[in-house]
Amino acid sequence: MSVTASDLRSYLGVPPNVTDNILNISLNAAVSEAKTAGIPAFANNAQYDMFILSLAAWYYDNRGLQVSGTYQATALATKKGLMDAFVLELRYAKDGEPPDPEDPEDPEEPADAEEATET
C-alpha cells in the first residue's frame, strides 16, 4: 500500500472540508525525508506506511515551523529518536510480510538460537 492524502486525512482526523494541499505537501516531505535517510519506497510494508504517516503527521502538526505547548522542550528530540528507530529497522526491511521468527532461514535469527533452545 502506498500512503495517500486520504490515508493521512483519516490518520489525523482532518475534516473532509479541508483541502488536500497541505496534506500532500506533508506527505511528500515525509517520503522525501525517508528517501534521504536511505529507506527504499516499499509498496507493501506496514511499518513503512506507519513511518510515513507518523512523519507526515509531524510535518502537518508543526507546519508553522514552530513547536509550542508543554512538549516544546522535548518535541524535536522525541522526533529524532523515533526517526532513528524507524530508519534503522526499515533500512534492512523487505517488502511484504515481516519475517517469520520460527523460520530457520530468517537472517535476523542468531546463529546459536537453536542451541539455546535445546539446553
N, C-alpha and C positions, 0 to 999 in steps of 0.2 A: 504494500500500500504506500503510495506517496501521499504525504500530508498536504491537504488543501486548505484554502482560506475558510471553507465551510467547516472543516475539522477544527481549525483554530478557533473559529467563532463558537462552536459547541464547547470546546475545552475551556474557553474563557468565560462563557456565558454572556457573550455580547449580543445585544438585541438585534433582530433582523433589520431594523430600520437604519442601522449604522452601515455606511458603505464599506466595501472591501479594500479600499485603497491602503489604509494603514495596516490592515491585517496582512495584505500581500507584501507590503514593504517589510514588516516584521518577519514574515515567513521567509522571504528571500534573504534577509540579513542572517537569519539563523542557518539556512542552508549554506550560505557563503562562509560563515564562520566555521561550520563543521568541515567544509571542504578545505579551508585554510589550515585547520587543525590536523589534516591528514586522514579524515574519515571519508570513506567512499560513500556515494549516494546509494543506499540499499533500497531495493524495490520491495523486499518482504522481510523486514526485521522490526519487530515491535519495539525493541529497545531504542533503535534509531528513530522511529516515529515519535516515541515519548521524549527523546532528547530534543528533537526538532520542535515539538510542541512546547516543551518547557522553556527552551531558549527563545522561541518566538514570543511566548507569553511574557518573558522577562523584558524583551525589547518593547513589546506593546505597553506593558505596565509602566515602563520607565522611558517612554518615548520623548519626554521633555528634557532629557539629559540631566535630570536631577532626581536623586533618590532622597525621599523625605520620610518623615514619620519616625516612629520609635526604632525601626530597624535600619536606619541610615548608617550607623557606625559599622554594622556587620554585613550589609547587603552585598557589597562588592566581593568581600572575602568569601561569603557563602556561595555566590555565583561561581567564583573561581574554583572553589572546592568541588562543587557539583560538576562543573565543566570538565575538570581534570579527571574525575572518576569516570564520567561517560566516555571521554576521549580515550582513556587507557583501555577500557573494555571494548569500545567499538572499533578501534584500530585493528583488532585481531578477530573481530566477529565475522561471521559468514551470513550470507543471505539465507533466509528461510528459518526453519525451526532451530531452537537452541540445541547444542549437543546433548546427547543422552548420557547422563552420568554413569549408567550401567554398561555403556558401550566400551569394550576394551580397546577400541581404536581411537577413542577420544584423546586428542593431543593434549588436553588440559589435565588429564589424569596423571598423577605422579607415577613414576616408574615402579616404585616399590609399594604401591597401594594394594596390590593383590597379596603380597607377603604380609602386610599389616593386618589384613582381614583374616588371614589364615591362623595367626598366632593367638 
